[in-house]
């Protein structure tokens, strides 16, 4: 008798938990909504308000969140494959440990967002605002950051394969101990940037502004500095380039 009552109680609890989970995933998009672990793939969520929403471990594959309001939202461990965030407001959003493939953040506002340890493949950050954003220890393959704002962003220990940073504005950006082999920084504003102990093998700094930047301890074999501004730049072996140096550290 007692055993049957206990079994009934357990089944009742499981039914309530199952109903609660279903109700959570069926909740409408709203500020603060909790969709943890839900499948939100193939949806048009453009323009929705998901500020401070809990979106951990959510599958957003093929979904459209363009122009959505996502400030302070938590996407930790979520799947963002072919997901669109074009023009979205994502200040202070948390995207740590996410998996991204062909994700589109073009023209999005991501200032002070966090991407730590995310895996980012063929993703578009063109003309986005990424000031003070944290990319610590991320893996980025074929990322496009052209014309983005990256002032004081942190890419320490990041691994970036064939990334395009053409014409970015990235004063005081940090790439210390990052792997930037084959990256393109043509025309970039890298004033006071830090590339300490970074791998800059075959990296292109053509006409970039590296004034007052530091590349001390970096590997620069094959790197291109044609037309680059190197005024007061701290060079590989702690030498400070002469004021007005262009193309080579005099």
Residue, then its C-alpha position, 0 to 999 in steps of 0.5 A: x500500500x505504502x509503495x503504491x502511494x509512493x509510486x503515485x506521488x513520484x509519478x505526479x511530481x514527474x507529470x508536474x515537472x514535465x508540464x512545467x518544462x513544456x509551459x516554460x518552452x511555450x512561454x511567449x517572447x518577453x523580457x526576462x523569459x526563461x527558455x533554458x534548454x528549449x528548441x527555438x530553431x527555425x523561428x522569426x523572432x525579429x524585433x522581439x524584446x528578450x532583455x535579461x532573458x535566460x537563454x542557456x543551452x537553447x537551440x536557435x539554429x536558423x532563427x532570426x533575431x534581427x533588431x531584437x532587444x537582447x541586452x543582458x540576455x544569457x546565451x551560455x552554451x547555446x547553439x547559434x548556427x545560421x542565426x541572424x542578429x542583424x542590428x540587434x541590441x545586445x549590450x552586456x549579453x553573455x555568449x560564453x561557450x556558445x557554438x556559432x556557425x555562419x552567425x550574422x551579427x552585422x551592425x549589432x550592438x554588442x558592447x561589453x558582451x562576453x564570448x569567452x571560450x566560444x567557438x565561432x566559425x564563418x561568422x559576420x561581425x561587419x560594422x558591429x559595435x564591440x567596444x569593451x567586448x570580451x573574446x577571451x580564449x575564443x576559437x574563431x575561424x574565418x571571422x569577418x570584423x570589417x569596419x567594426x568598432x572594437x575599442x578596448x575589446x579583449x582577445x587575450x589567448x584567442x585563436x583566430x584563423x584567417x580573420x578579417x579586421x580590415x578598417x576596424x577602429x580598435x584603439x587599446x584592443x588587447x590581443x596578448x598571447x593570441x594566435x593571429x596567423x594570417x589575419x588581415x588588419x589592413x587600414x585598421x586603427x590599432x593605436x595603443x593596442x597590445x599584441x604582447x607574445x602574440x603569433x603574428x605570422x603572415x599577418x597583414x598590417x598594411x597601412x594600419x595605425x600601430x602608434x603607441x602599440x606593443x608587439x613585444x615578444x610577438x612572432x612576426x615572421x612574414x608579417x606585412x607592415x607596408x605603410x603602417x604607422x609605427x610611431x612610438x610602437x614598442x617592437x618585438x625586442x622591447x625597442x621603441x620605434x622612433x616618432x613618425x616611423x612608417x613601414x619599419x621600426x626605425 
